[in-house]
Amino acid sequence: MPGWPGAQPPKKKRTGLVVGITVAVLAVVGGLGYTAFKVMDIGKSVAGSGFPPAEYRLTAEQKLLDGEFTLASDMSRDKGKEIENTYDPSIRNPKAVVAQYTSSKGGALVLSGMWGQLKSPEFARRKMLSGAAEADGATLAVPARKFTPDGYGITVECQVLQQKTNGTTTSFPMCAWGDGNTGAMVAVITPETAVKAPDSIDLTQLAADTAKVRSEARKPIG
C-alpha cells in the first residue's frame, strides 16, 4: 500500500501478540501456580517454627515500575478465591492479589500474589515457579535462577516459559519472591521479549524490576 509506513504493521502484529500471550500468562499464573501449595511438605522445612508476625500486605497499586504500568484489571476477588480457599498449614490468613497492568509502550505486566503469614517463604517461591512451569500448555525454556538485586534485600528467582498462541511460539519470563508476609509472581511481557529466543532474555533486569514491584506493592499493615 503506497504511503504505508513499513514499521507499523509489524508493531501492530506484535501488540496483538502481547494481548494473546497476556491471556495465556493469566491462565498460568493467575492462581494455578498456587495449587502447588496444598502439597507442600513442611515437616522438615518448618518443623518447630512459629508464624512470622503480620506486618505487611500486598496491594494492587494503580501504577507500578515508576508509573510505566497502569492497572487495567484487578481480578483478586475472582481468581484469588482459589488461592485463599486452598488449605495449607504453613500459611495463615492468606489473601490473594491478581492484577493485570498495561503500558503505553504496548507491554503488559501480570502480578499474581498473596499475603498473610508464611512459615516457609523460600519454598513457597520455588513452588510458585514450578507450578507455573507445570501448567497446561507451558514449556520451561530457561530453568529458574536466583538473583539478589542491589538495594532491595530480597532474593528473586526467574525463569522463562514458552507457549503456543495462535500457532506462534512466544516467550514470557517470570520471576517470584517470597518473604514472611508476601509471595508473588511477576510476568512482564513486551512486544520485543515475546519473540526473543528464551536464553537471550535479560533475567537480571527482570529480577530488578520484580524487586521494585515488591517495594511498590508491599505496604505496612495499619
C-alpha angles and dihedrals in degrees: 000000000000114000095014108136108239095223097057104071094054090047092051091047092050091049089055088048090055090053091052095047091046089059089050092049091052089054090051102042103020093097104316094095090059095059084082089067094073091061094049114140099217097161095099103022099056106013111149095005125122130225116273117245116271103249107138139044133196119237137190097235121201090236134028136186096027092314097307092119124049126201110259101168134007107203097169095118095050107032092028094065091076090056096045094046095050107103116227122162091209094061124064125198097353119196123183134225119191117168141159123214133190134200134211087241092067097260132125136210127202121199117191115173151126140221134204130090115325120192095191109028096164092054090046090053092054093046092052091057096042091047091054092047090053095050118120112277096011124117124196106234101168118024120233118281129189123240133181106202113210116260100014106083094219136108115232126191121206136188139167124236129190129209136175112243119182090340094310123110110226133183127225124180121208136184134196138199134189132193135160093283109020140039128175149156122229124197120185116194122189132171087251101048093044091069099034125110106261096239092053095060114110103240092171090065092044090052089054090048090050092051088051091049087054092051090051099042100038109085134177114258113247 
